[in-house]
Amino acid sequence: MPIFSKEEAQALLKKVLSYSKADECEVSLRGNDGGNIRTALNAVSTAGDISTVGLAVSSVYGKKTGTATINEFDDASLEKVVRRSEELAQLAPENSETMPMLGPQKFEDAIGYNAKTAAMTPESRAEMIGKAFEVTKAANLQAAGFLENTTRFTAVMNSKGLFAYDKSTDVIYSVTTRNAVGTISGYAARGFTDVSKMDTASATKIASQKALSSANAKAIEPGKYTVILEPVAGVYMLENMFRFDARSAEEGRSFLSKKGGGTRLGEKLVDEKVNIYSDPFNTELPGPTWSNEGQRLERTDWIKGGVVKNLSYSRYWAQKKGVQPVPNPSNIIMDGGTTSLEEMIKSTERGILVSRLWYIRMVDPQSLLLTGLTRDGTFYIENGKIMFPIKNFRFNESPVIMLNNVEALGKPERTISVESYRSYLIPPMKIRDFTFTSLSDAV
């Protein structure tokens, strides 16, 4: 059974630890159970169920660590993997950054598990995809997409008495719609903890409307424009700045590094309308309640009122710098505003509505300058109205500069990045002076 209950995981990990002879030992158990459907040309191309479970043992002697993994759980196999990890530890070089394992900690139960999502079947996935096909066929379009549901658990126990357990579910859906000759394109992506919130037909309808509206796109001159970024577009830009790592900042390798040394902690980095935080108990985007270093996770402000409020410190780096460790976030949420997408368009004298960005590449890590392309529906706005679809652009822009040019924010939406397959809560954004550098013929 790939999904262990808290009690089952605890019993197995205790047994594994009983075999350990190392100075310190940590055992982790992880499992996934779920299924997926991949589609193309309004038909199912592949479908399947996936169930996996694996155990990892890390043994420590002084500053030397060895890790071995296994997916067999009889007593002989469990003892064998412990011995193997100990052998590897004895052969390993010393790691000066190895920290002593933490003792017992108190973690609140996570809220990321939904029984309806866990109960999804091949039949329920097929029904959801069938509703999406009804939309594209009625619009005389072709759909290619991916639907996946996953139930996962993680449990960790060490020889110092720490035990942590987490169980969660999610379901994601992404779809691209095109005509038969591939000259128009639309896209939509959704992700939820609770499958009852997933409406594949509605998402596919949005993708279809984008595709149909993008026919006969016109070329306009590159330059600086006011842009309205829908959440699917904004997440591709912003996820590149959601690494608030103190060490890279202090070593001069980050957009959070200060010229001449130090970090920008406490400085105003972006517009005061911008608030970015993590919260494992956010009901729309729940996350684990403990970090991979065994620390308790709670709501943490990273940027508040435009000011950098926290940087993440590993236990090693915190000790080196004489500060308290701050765990990496388990989720990322950006507050929004009350301006609707329609109101953003209506208030725009001359601008561009961007449905999606893709092929994002880093140009300069220290300024966080990115380059990439628009796709799947890009539209010219004039005097508060969408006038016509336009050919796609290449852009060169930094999310830091972008968030200094915020004019309005809408209601945050949970969306996924198909590059990282992570979910975020991101609002639609109206941004001034966004830099487009050249045209692209891609759709």
Residue pairs with C-beta under 8 A, 6 or more apart in sequence:
1 53
2 31
2 32
2 33
2 51
2 52
2 53
3 31
3 33
3 118
3 151
3 152
3 153
3 167
4 12
4 29
4 31
4 53
4 153
4 155
6 155
6 165
6 167
9 29
9 153
9 155
9 165
10 155
10 157
10 163
10 165
12 29
12 55
12 73
13 27
13 29
13 155
13 156
13 157
13 163
14 157
15 75
15 78
16 27
16 55
16 57
16 78
16 81
16 82
17 25
17 27
17 157
17 158
17 159
19 78
19 79
19 82
19 83
20 57
20 59
20 82
20 86
20 159
21 86
22 59
22 60
22 61
22 85
22 86
22 89
22 159
23 60
23 61
23 62
24 59
24 60
24 100
24 101
24 158
24 159
24 160
25 57
25 58
25 59
25 60
25 82
25 85
25 158
25 159
26 57
26 58
26 60
26 101
26 156
26 157
26 158
26 159
27 55
27 56
27 57
27 58
27 156
27 157
27 158
28 55
28 56
28 58
28 154
28 155
28 156
29 53
29 54
29 55
29 153
29 154
29 155
29 156
30 53
30 54
30 55
30 56
30 152
30 153
30 154
30 155
31 51
31 52
31 53
31 54
31 152
31 153
32 50
32 51
32 52
32 53
32 150
32 151
32 152
33 50
33 51
33 118
33 150
33 151
33 152
34 49
34 50
34 51
34 120
34 148
34 149
34 150
34 151
35 47
35 48
35 49
35 50
35 120
35 121
35 122
35 125
35 148
35 149
36 46
36 47
36 48
36 50
36 125
36 146
36 147
36 148
36 149
37 44
37 46
37 47
37 125
37 126
37 129
37 146
37 147
37 148
38 44
38 45
38 46
38 47
38 145
38 146
39 45
39 129
39 132
39 133
39 143
39 144
39 145
39 146
39 147
39 175
40 142
40 144
41 142
41 144
42 133
42 136
42 137
42 142
42 143
44 126
44 129
47 122
47 125
47 126
49 122
52 71
53 71
54 69
54 70
54 71
55 69
55 70
55 71
55 73
55 78
55 81
56 67
56 68
56 69
57 67
57 68
57 69
57 70
57 81
57 82
57 84
57 85
58 65
58 66
58 67
58 85
59 65
59 66
59 67
59 82
59 85
59 86
59 88
59 89
60 89
60 98
60 101
61 86
61 89
61 90
62 94
63 94
63 95
63 96
63 98
64 89
64 90
64 92
64 93
64 94
64 95
64 98
65 89
65 92
65 95
65 98
66 84
66 85
66 86
66 87
66 88
66 89
66 90
66 91
66 92
67 85
67 88
68 81
68 82
68 84
68 85
68 88
69 81
70 77
70 78
70 80
70 81
97 316
98 316
99 293
99 315
99 316
99 319
100 160
101 158
101 159
101 160
101 162
101 294
102 158
102 160
102 162
102 293
102 294
102 295
103 160
103 161
103 162
104 160
104 161
104 162
104 163
105 162
105 164
105 290
105 294
105 295
105 296
106 296
107 164
107 289
107 290
107 296
108 281
108 289
108 296
109 289
110 166
110 167
110 168
110 280
110 286
110 287
110 288
110 289
111 280
111 281
111 283
111 286
112 166
112 167
112 168
112 169
112 170
112 193
112 280
112 286
112 287
112 288
113 151
113 167
113 168
113 169
113 193
114 169
114 193
114 194
114 195
116 194
116 195
116 196
117 149
117 151
117 169
117 170
117 171
117 192
117 193
117 194
117 195
118 151
118 169
120 149
120 171
120 195
124 195
125 147
125 149
128 147
128 173
128 198
128 200
129 145
129 147
129 200
131 200
131 201
131 204
132 143
132 145
132 175
132 200
132 201
132 203
132 204
133 143
134 201
135 201
135 204
135 205
135 208
136 142
136 143
136 177
136 204
136 208
139 177
139 208
139 211
139 212
140 179
141 177
141 178
141 179
141 208
141 211
141 212
142 177
142 178
142 179
142 180
143 175
143 176
143 177
143 204
143 207
144 175
144 176
144 178
145 173
145 174
145 175
145 176
145 204
146 172
146 173
146 174
146 175
147 171
147 172
147 173
147 200
148 171
148 172
148 173
149 169
149 170
149 171
149 195
150 169
150 170
150 171
151 167
151 168
151 169
152 167
152 168
152 169
153 165
153 166
153 167
153 168
154 164
154 165
154 166
154 288
155 163
155 164
155 165
155 166
156 162
156 163
156 164
156 165
156 294
157 163
157 164
158 294
162 294
164 290
164 294
166 288
166 289
166 290
168 193
168 286
168 288
169 193
170 191
170 192
170 193
170 423
171 191
171 192
171 193
171 195
171 198
172 189
172 190
172 191
172 416
172 421
172 423
173 189
173 190
173 191
173 198
173 200
173 203
174 187
174 188
174 189
174 190
174 416
174 418
175 187
175 188
175 189
175 200
175 203
175 204
175 207
176 185
176 186
176 187
176 207
176 376
177 185
177 186
177 187
177 204
177 207
177 208
177 210
177 211
178 184
178 185
178 186
178 211
178 443
179 211
182 443
183 215
183 443
184 211
184 212
184 214
184 215
184 443
185 210
185 211
185 214
185 375
185 376
185 377
185 443
186 206
186 207
186 208
186 209
186 210
186 211
186 212
186 213
186 214
186 355
186 376
186 377
187 207
187 210
187 232
187 355
187 356
187 375
187 376
187 377
188 203
188 204
188 206
188 207
188 210
188 232
189 203
189 232
189 415
189 416
189 418
190 198
190 199
190 200
190 203
190 414
190 415
190 416
191 414
191 415
191 416
191 423
192 198
192 414
193 285
193 286
207 376
210 355
210 376
210 377
211 376
211 377
213 377
213 379
213 389
214 376
214 377
214 378
214 379
214 389
214 443
215 389
216 388
216 389
217 378
217 388
217 389
217 390
217 391
217 392
218 380
218 388
218 389
218 390
218 391
219 390
219 391
219 439
220 380
220 390
220 391
222 393
222 394
222 436
222 437
222 438
222 439
223 435
223 436
224 433
224 434
224 435
224 436
225 350
225 351
225 352
225 433
225 434
225 436
226 348
226 349
226 350
226 351
226 352
226 407
226 430
226 431
226 432
226 433
226 434
227 351
227 352
227 353
227 354
227 430
227 431
227 434
228 341
228 344
228 345
228 348
228 351
228 352
228 353
228 354
228 381
228 428
228 429
228 430
228 431
229 237
229 354
229 357
229 428
229 429
229 430
229 431
230 341
230 353
230 354
230 355
230 356
230 428
231 412
231 413
231 415
231 426
231 427
231 428
232 355
232 356
232 415
233 354
233 355
233 356
233 357
233 374
234 426
234 427
234 428
234 429
235 415
235 416
235 417
235 424
235 426
236 356
236 357
236 358
236 360
236 372
236 417
236 419
237 357
237 360
237 370
237 397
237 399
237 402
238 334
238 399
238 424
238 426
239 332
239 417
239 420
239 422
239 424
240 360
240 362
240 368
240 370
240 399
241 255
241 368
241 399
241 400
242 276
242 329
242 332
242 424
243 254
244 256
244 302
244 308
244 310
244 311
244 312
244 329
245 254
245 256
245 311
245 312
245 328
246 263
246 265
246 311
246 312
246 313
246 317
246 321
246 326
247 313
247 314
247 317
248 254
248 256
248 257
249 256
249 257
249 263
249 264
249 265
249 311
250 257
250 262
250 263
250 321
251 257
252 261
252 366
253 365
253 366
254 365
254 366
255 365
255 366
255 367
255 368
255 398
255 400
256 263
256 264
256 265
256 269
256 308
256 311
257 263
257 264
257 366
258 264
258 267
263 308
263 311
264 308
265 308
265 309
265 310
265 311
266 307
266 308
266 309
267 307
267 308
268 305
268 306
268 307
269 303
269 306
269 307
269 308
269 400
269 403
270 303
270 306
270 400
270 403
270 404
270 406
271 306
271 403
271 404
271 405
271 406
272 305
272 306
273 306
273 337
273 406
273 409
274 303
274 305
274 306
274 334
274 335
274 403
274 406
275 301
275 303
275 304
275 305
275 334
275 335
276 301
276 302
276 303
276 332
276 333
276 334
276 335
277 299
277 300
277 301
277 302
277 303
277 304
277 332
277 333
277 335
278 287
278 297
278 299
278 300
278 302
278 329
278 330
278 331
278 332
278 333
279 287
279 298
279 299
279 300
279 331
279 333
280 286
280 287
280 288
280 289
280 297
280 298
280 299
280 330
280 331
281 289
281 299
282 331
282 333
282 425
284 412
284 414
284 425
285 331
285 333
285 414
285 423
285 424
285 425
286 331
287 297
287 329
287 330
287 331
288 297
288 330
289 296
289 297
289 330
290 296
290 297
291 297
291 327
291 328
291 330
292 328
293 314
293 315
293 325
293 327
295 315
295 325
295 327
297 327
297 329
297 330
300 310
300 326
300 329
301 309
301 310
302 308
302 309
302 310
302 329
302 332
303 309
306 403
310 326
311 326
312 326
312 327
312 328
312 329
313 321
313 323
313 324
313 325
313 326
314 325
315 325
317 325
318 324
318 325
318 326
319 325
331 423
331 424
331 425
332 424
332 425
333 412
333 424
333 425
334 412
334 424
334 425
334 426
334 427
335 409
335 412
335 427
336 409
336 410
336 411
336 412
336 427
336 428
337 408
337 409
337 410
337 411
337 427
338 410
338 411
339 408
339 409
339 410
339 430
340 410
340 411
341 410
341 428
343 408
344 408
344 410
344 428
344 430
345 353
345 381
345 384
345 385
345 386
346 384
346 385
347 384
347 408
347 430
348 381
348 384
348 430
349 382
349 383
349 384
350 381
350 382
350 383
351 380
351 381
351 430
352 378
352 379
352 380
352 381
352 390
352 393
352 434
352 436
353 378
353 379
353 381
353 386
354 374
354 378
355 374
355 375
355 376
355 377
355 378
355 379
356 374
356 375
356 376
356 377
357 372
357 373
357 374
357 375
357 395
358 372
358 373
358 375
359 372
359 373
360 370
360 371
360 372
360 419
361 370
361 371
361 372
362 368
362 369
362 370
363 369
363 370
363 371
363 396
367 398
367 400
368 398
368 399
368 400
369 396
369 397
369 398
370 395
370 396
370 397
370 398
370 399
371 394
371 395
371 396
371 437
372 394
372 395
373 392
373 393
373 394
373 395
373 440
373 442
374 392
374 393
374 395
374 440
375 392
375 442
375 443
376 443
377 389
378 389
378 390
378 391
378 392
378 393
379 386
379 387
379 388
379 389
379 390
380 386
380 387
380 388
380 389
380 390
381 387
391 439
391 440
391 441
392 439
392 440
392 441
392 442
392 443
393 436
393 437
393 438
393 439
393 440
394 436
394 437
394 438
394 439
394 440
395 434
395 435
395 436
395 437
396 435
396 437
397 434
397 435
402 429
402 431
402 434
405 431
405 432
405 433
405 434
406 429
406 430
406 431
407 430
407 431
407 432
408 429
408 430
409 427
409 428
409 429
409 430
410 427
410 428
410 429
411 427
411 428
412 425
412 426
412 427
413 425
413 426
413 427
413 428
414 423
414 424
414 425
415 423
415 424
415 426
416 422
416 423
416 424
417 424
